Amino acid sequence: MLERMPWQVNVSDANYTGTFVSSLTIAPSVATVTLGDLSQPFDGTGRAVSVTTDPAGVAVAVKYNNNPSSTYTGRFLCCRSFCIRS
């Protein structure tokens, strides 16, 4: 889905004045999210998986029943969701 964003530049200076109005079209991009540390020994402390993204710097949040780590043993369902901020 392409998103068209309007923008405007106003120039106000002693020697120059003017306004430029246009729009910027933003196209979706692709990012790869890789989960690591999926198998860890149980020692009673909270454990979390590692996350890397390509390109680097994509914001990712991992939650375990809305907590940042889990102290439970066993297998967990892995779900993904993406939030696009505008």
Secondary structure, DSSP 4 states (H G I P E B T S, - for coil): --EEEEEEEEEE-SS-EEEEEEEEEE-----EEEEE--S----SS-B--EEEEESTT------BTTBSSB---S------------
